[in-house]
């Protein structure tokens, strides 16, 4: 064994000497050896005016302070707290008279006055985008000072524990997005001349099909992966937006209606519907970070909540979908129906992306709107 180890060591040494000697010889007699050339990576991922990104994080945009100043009345009650107040008087009731009655009200809500008070978020600051181009009395100022931010959804969900940093939605919705391939959100920028300033680019949204590259910690994500986009079963998620890049920030014009994959437990193919959808993202060649915003369809938002998460799960974060739905209807501020009733509420999602190479199938199917 010692003889084999010695032979191996000798071989390695001989190869090293030979390589060094070759380097010295190539410099010529009396000349110093040339420095070894640096390794070259693949260069910019912007290829032929195209670059892609896959979403790694998403959080409903809730501005929080450490001492919860935005919730001076406290957090809203959830299903358990409300059920106890409704039926905790000691009177004997059947399942139909109690549990099923309450569950039925969640699935078939009316606009009758809620039995319970609802605590709205009270803050002048919020994340989001100025969707209507105006500065109104109900608008917010962004953390970086931009006026006219439209985010009435924050007013609704800001004091519901489930949507805040420590709420379970933030953890599980991101976990599902990363775990389930049919929940992958991909954007592809085309017609890009420069990632710092470009007056005219096109952004296309897709549903991806591949796992994301994670780093050794399992918490971070590595650029340079590949995402095959789903042009068949995911064609309803394909939408093109026109945009521009200024000082490294991508902004897009509003698209009338965009569906975003929103995966949930048991690999259910959920989605959210945004009207007047916009993106505002700080770009680098490896990452993108910012907000996606628009008017969130109220009925689709409520349907996704009830079909994706049971009342049991709502209870984890004191989320009463019935009380929330009534408040969503009350504060909805966009896209009125034929009777003048607003059907959508301004909102925003804080998002992060990592760069990927987008792979298109040979047979391309386009969505028809």
C-alpha positions as CSV (number, residue, x, y, z in Angstrom):
1,X,0.0,0.0,0.0
2,X,2.8,2.4,0.9
3,X,4.4,1.7,-2.5
4,X,1.2,2.5,-4.3
5,X,0.8,5.8,-2.4
6,X,4.4,6.8,-3.1
7,X,4.0,6.0,-6.8
8,X,0.8,8.1,-6.9
9,X,2.5,11.0,-5.2
10,X,5.4,10.8,-7.6
11,X,3.1,10.8,-10.6
12,X,1.3,14.0,-9.4
13,X,4.6,15.7,-8.8
14,X,5.9,14.8,-12.2
15,X,2.7,16.1,-13.9
16,X,2.9,19.4,-12.0
17,X,6.6,19.9,-12.9
18,X,5.9,19.1,-16.5
19,X,3.1,21.7,-16.6
20,X,5.2,24.3,-15.0
21,X,8.1,23.6,-17.3
22,X,5.8,23.9,-20.3
23,X,4.7,27.3,-19.0
24,X,8.3,28.5,-18.6
25,X,9.3,27.1,-22.0
26,X,6.5,28.9,-23.8
27,X,7.9,32.2,-22.5
28,X,11.1,31.7,-24.5
29,X,14.8,31.6,-23.3
30,X,15.6,34.3,-20.8
31,X,12.0,35.5,-20.5
32,X,9.8,35.3,-17.5
33,X,7.0,32.7,-17.5
34,X,3.6,34.1,-18.7
35,X,0.9,34.4,-16.0
36,X,-1.8,31.8,-16.3
37,X,-4.9,33.1,-18.1
38,X,-8.0,33.7,-15.9
39,X,-10.9,31.4,-16.2
40,X,-13.7,32.9,-18.3
41,X,-17.4,32.4,-17.4
42,X,-20.2,32.5,-20.0
43,X,-20.4,36.3,-20.0
44,X,-23.7,38.2,-19.7
45,X,-26.9,36.1,-19.6
46,X,-28.5,38.7,-21.8
47,X,-28.4,36.8,-25.1
48,X,-29.8,38.2,-28.4
49,X,-31.7,40.8,-26.5
50,X,-33.4,38.2,-24.2
51,X,-33.1,37.4,-20.5
52,X,-35.4,35.4,-18.3
53,X,-36.2,35.3,-14.6
54,X,-38.0,32.9,-12.3
55,X,-39.8,34.0,-9.1
56,X,-38.3,32.8,-5.9
57,X,-40.2,34.8,-3.3
58,X,-43.6,36.5,-3.1
59,X,-45.3,38.3,-0.2
60,X,-48.6,40.2,-0.2
61,X,-47.3,43.7,0.3
62,X,-47.9,44.5,4.0
63,X,-46.0,47.3,5.6
64,X,-45.1,46.4,9.2
65,X,-43.5,48.2,12.1
66,X,-41.9,46.4,15.0
67,X,-44.5,47.8,17.5
68,X,-47.5,47.3,15.1
69,X,-48.3,51.0,15.0
70,X,-50.4,50.3,11.9
71,X,-52.7,48.2,14.0
72,X,-53.7,50.4,17.0
73,X,-56.8,48.3,17.6
74,X,-55.0,45.1,17.5
75,X,-55.3,42.0,15.3
76,X,-58.6,40.9,13.8
77,X,-60.4,37.8,15.2
78,X,-60.2,34.6,13.4
79,X,-62.6,31.6,13.0
80,X,-62.0,30.2,16.5
81,X,-62.4,33.5,18.3
82,X,-65.5,34.4,16.3
83,X,-67.1,30.9,16.8
84,X,-66.6,31.1,20.5
85,X,-68.3,34.5,20.7
86,X,-71.2,33.2,18.6
87,X,-71.8,29.9,20.2
88,X,-69.9,29.9,23.5
89,X,-72.9,30.8,25.7
90,X,-73.4,27.2,26.9
91,X,-76.6,26.7,24.9
92,X,-76.8,23.3,23.2
93,X,-76.9,23.3,19.4
94,X,-76.7,20.7,16.7
95,X,-73.8,20.6,14.2
96,X,-76.2,22.0,11.6
97,X,-77.1,24.9,13.8
98,X,-73.5,25.8,14.6
99,X,-70.5,24.5,12.6
100,X,-72.3,23.9,9.3
101,X,-74.2,27.1,9.6
102,X,-71.0,29.1,10.0
103,X,-69.2,27.2,7.3
104,X,-72.1,27.8,4.9
105,X,-71.8,31.5,5.5
106,X,-68.2,31.4,4.6
107,X,-68.9,29.8,1.3
108,X,-72.0,31.8,0.5
109,X,-71.3,35.3,2.0
110,X,-73.8,38.1,1.9
111,X,-73.2,41.8,2.3
112,X,-75.3,41.9,5.5
113,X,-73.5,43.9,8.3
114,X,-70.9,41.8,9.9
115,X,-71.4,40.8,13.5
116,X,-67.8,41.6,14.4
117,X,-65.9,44.8,14.0
118,X,-63.1,44.8,11.4
119,X,-59.8,46.5,12.2
120,X,-58.3,48.2,9.2
121,X,-54.6,49.0,8.9
122,X,-53.9,52.6,9.8
123,X,-50.8,53.8,8.1
124,X,-49.6,56.5,5.7
125,X,-46.9,54.2,4.3
126,X,-47.4,51.2,2.0
127,X,-45.6,49.2,-0.7
128,X,-47.1,49.3,-4.2
129,X,-47.5,51.3,-7.4
130,X,-49.4,54.4,-8.4
131,X,-51.9,52.5,-10.5
132,X,-54.2,55.4,-11.5
133,X,-51.5,58.1,-12.0
134,X,-53.2,60.3,-9.3
135,X,-52.5,61.3,-5.7
136,X,-55.7,60.8,-3.7
137,X,-56.8,61.1,-0.1
138,X,-56.8,57.3,0.4
139,X,-53.4,56.8,-1.3
140,X,-50.2,55.9,0.5
141,X,-46.6,57.0,0.3
142,X,-44.1,54.3,-0.4
143,X,-41.2,53.6,2.0
144,X,-38.8,55.4,-0.4
145,X,-41.1,58.5,-0.7
146,X,-43.2,58.0,-3.8
147,X,-46.7,59.5,-3.5
148,X,-50.0,58.1,-4.7
149,X,-49.5,54.4,-4.0
150,X,-52.7,52.4,-4.5
151,X,-53.0,49.5,-2.2
152,X,-56.4,49.2,-0.5
153,X,-55.7,45.5,-0.1
154,X,-53.2,46.4,2.6
155,X,-55.9,48.3,4.4
156,X,-57.9,45.0,4.5
157,X,-55.2,42.4,5.3
158,X,-52.6,44.5,7.2
159,X,-54.1,43.6,10.6
160,X,-54.8,40.0,9.9
161,X,-52.0,37.9,11.4
162,X,-52.0,35.3,8.7
163,X,-50.7,37.8,6.1
164,X,-47.9,39.3,8.2
165,X,-44.2,38.3,8.4
166,X,-44.8,35.6,10.9
167,X,-48.0,34.4,9.3
168,X,-48.1,30.9,7.8
169,X,-49.1,32.1,4.3
170,X,-45.7,33.7,3.7
171,X,-44.0,30.4,4.5
172,X,-46.2,27.9,2.9
173,X,-47.1,29.8,-0.3
174,X,-43.4,30.3,-1.1
175,X,-42.7,26.7,-0.2
176,X,-45.4,25.5,-2.6
177,X,-44.2,27.9,-5.3
178,X,-40.7,26.4,-5.1
179,X,-41.8,22.8,-4.7
180,X,-44.6,22.3,-7.2
181,X,-43.5,22.8,-10.8
182,X,-46.9,23.9,-12.0
183,X,-46.7,26.9,-9.6
184,X,-43.5,28.3,-11.2
185,X,-43.7,32.0,-12.3
186,X,-41.4,33.0,-15.2
187,X,-41.0,36.3,-16.9
188,X,-39.0,36.8,-20.1
189,X,-37.7,40.1,-21.3
190,X,-37.1,40.5,-25.1
191,X,-35.9,43.3,-27.3
192,X,-33.5,44.4,-24.5
193,X,-30.5,46.4,-25.6
194,X,-29.3,47.4,-22.2
195,X,-30.3,46.3,-18.7
196,X,-29.7,49.8,-17.3
197,X,-31.5,52.0,-19.8
198,X,-33.8,50.9,-22.7
199,X,-36.9,52.8,-23.7
200,X,-38.7,49.8,-25.3
201,X,-38.8,46.2,-24.1
202,X,-41.3,43.4,-24.1
203,X,-42.1,41.3,-21.0
204,X,-43.9,38.0,-21.3
205,X,-45.3,36.0,-18.3
206,X,-45.3,32.2,-18.3
207,X,-45.8,29.2,-16.1
208,X,-42.5,27.3,-15.8
209,X,-42.0,23.6,-15.6
210,X,-38.6,23.0,-13.9
211,X,-37.1,23.0,-10.5
212,X,-35.1,26.0,-9.4
213,X,-31.3,25.9,-8.6
214,X,-30.8,26.3,-4.8
215,X,-27.6,27.0,-3.1
216,X,-25.9,24.8,-0.5
217,X,-28.0,26.3,2.3
218,X,-31.3,25.3,0.6
219,X,-32.6,28.8,1.3
220,X,-31.0,30.8,-1.5
221,X,-31.2,30.5,-5.3
222,X,-28.5,30.4,-8.0
223,X,-28.8,32.2,-11.4
224,X,-28.1,30.3,-14.6
225,X,-30.8,27.5,-14.4
226,X,-33.2,26.6,-17.2
227,X,-37.0,26.9,-17.2
228,X,-39.0,25.2,-19.8
229,X,-42.2,27.2,-20.2
230,X,-45.6,25.5,-20.4
231,X,-47.1,26.6,-23.7
232,X,-49.9,24.0,-23.6
233,X,-51.5,23.5,-20.2
234,X,-50.2,26.9,-19.0
235,X,-51.2,29.0,-22.0
236,X,-53.7,30.9,-19.9
237,X,-50.8,32.4,-18.0
238,X,-49.1,33.8,-21.1
239,X,-49.4,37.5,-21.4
240,X,-47.3,40.2,-23.0
241,X,-46.6,43.6,-21.5
242,X,-44.7,46.6,-23.0
243,X,-42.2,48.3,-20.8
244,X,-39.1,50.3,-20.4
245,X,-35.9,50.3,-18.3
246,X,-34.7,53.4,-16.6
247,X,-31.6,53.5,-14.3
248,X,-31.9,49.7,-14.0
249,X,-35.6,49.7,-13.0
250,X,-38.1,47.9,-15.2
251,X,-41.6,49.3,-15.4
252,X,-44.4,48.0,-17.6
253,X,-47.6,49.4,-18.9
254,X,-50.8,48.0,-17.4
255,X,-52.2,44.8,-18.9
256,X,-55.9,44.4,-18.7
257,X,-56.0,41.0,-17.2
258,X,-53.2,38.7,-16.0
259,X,-53.4,35.3,-14.3
260,X,-50.5,34.4,-12.0
261,X,-49.9,30.8,-10.9
262,X,-50.5,30.6,-7.1
263,X,-49.8,27.0,-6.0
264,X,-51.2,25.7,-2.8
265,X,-51.2,22.6,-0.7
266,X,-51.5,19.1,-2.3
267,X,-50.2,20.6,-5.5
268,X,-53.5,22.3,-6.3
269,X,-53.2,24.5,-9.4
270,X,-54.4,27.8,-7.9
271,X,-54.1,31.2,-9.4
272,X,-54.7,34.9,-8.7
273,X,-56.3,37.3,-11.2
274,X,-54.9,40.8,-11.5
275,X,-56.6,43.6,-13.6
276,X,-54.5,46.5,-14.7
277,X,-51.4,44.4,-13.9
278,X,-48.0,46.2,-13.7
279,X,-44.4,45.3,-12.8
280,X,-41.8,47.5,-11.2
281,X,-38.5,45.6,-10.8
282,X,-34.9,46.6,-10.0
283,X,-32.8,44.5,-12.5
284,X,-29.4,43.1,-12.5
285,X,-28.0,40.4,-14.8
286,X,-28.6,37.8,-12.0
287,X,-31.6,39.0,-10.1
288,X,-34.8,41.1,-10.2
289,X,-36.6,42.5,-7.2
290,X,-39.6,44.8,-6.6
291,X,-43.4,44.6,-6.8
292,X,-46.1,43.3,-9.1
293,X,-49.2,45.3,-8.7
294,X,-52.7,45.8,-10.0
295,X,-56.4,45.4,-9.1
296,X,-56.9,42.0,-7.5
297,X,-60.2,40.4,-8.5
298,X,-62.2,40.2,-5.2
299,X,-64.3,37.1,-6.0
300,X,-61.2,35.2,-7.4
301,X,-59.2,36.2,-4.3
302,X,-61.9,34.9,-2.0
303,X,-62.5,31.7,-4.0
304,X,-58.8,30.9,-4.0
305,X,-58.6,31.4,-0.2
306,X,-61.6,29.1,0.5
307,X,-60.8,26.4,-2.0
308,X,-57.1,26.3,-1.1
309,X,-57.1,26.7,2.7
310,X,-59.6,25.1,5.1
311,X,-61.1,27.0,8.0
312,X,-58.7,25.0,10.2
313,X,-55.8,26.6,8.3
314,X,-57.4,30.1,8.4
315,X,-57.5,29.7,12.2
316,X,-53.7,29.5,12.4
317,X,-53.5,33.2,11.5
318,X,-56.8,34.5,12.8
319,X,-58.2,35.0,9.3
320,X,-62.0,35.1,9.0
321,X,-62.6,34.8,5.3
322,X,-66.2,36.0,5.8
323,X,-65.2,39.2,7.6
324,X,-62.4,39.7,5.1
325,X,-64.7,39.3,2.1
326,X,-67.1,41.9,3.4
327,X,-64.2,44.3,3.9
328,X,-62.8,43.5,0.4
329,X,-66.2,44.4,-1.1
330,X,-66.4,47.6,0.9
331,X,-63.0,48.9,-0.1
332,X,-62.8,47.6,-3.7
333,X,-61.7,50.5,-5.8
334,X,-61.5,49.4,-9.4
335,X,-63.1,47.7,-12.4
336,X,-66.8,48.4,-11.8
337,X,-69.4,46.0,-13.2
338,X,-72.5,47.0,-15.3
339,X,-74.2,48.2,-12.1
340,X,-71.3,50.3,-11.0
341,X,-70.1,48.0,-8.3
342,X,-66.3,47.7,-8.1
343,X,-65.1,44.1,-8.6
344,X,-61.4,44.5,-7.8
345,X,-59.2,46.1,-5.2
346,X,-55.8,47.7,-5.6
347,X,-53.0,45.6,-4.2
348,X,-49.4,44.7,-4.6
349,X,-47.0,41.7,-4.0
350,X,-43.4,42.1,-3.1
351,X,-41.4,39.7,-5.3
352,X,-37.9,38.4,-6.0
353,X,-36.6,36.6,-9.1
354,X,-33.4,34.9,-10.1
355,X,-32.1,34.7,-13.7
356,X,-32.8,31.7,-15.8
357,X,-32.5,30.7,-19.4
358,X,-36.0,30.2,-20.8
359,X,-36.5,27.2,-23.0
360,X,-39.5,27.2,-25.5
361,X,-40.9,24.0,-26.9
362,X,-40.6,23.5,-30.6
363,X,-44.3,23.8,-31.2
364,X,-45.5,27.1,-29.7
365,X,-49.1,27.7,-28.7
366,X,-50.2,31.2,-27.9
367,X,-52.9,32.2,-25.6
368,X,-56.0,33.9,-27.0
369,X,-57.5,36.8,-25.0
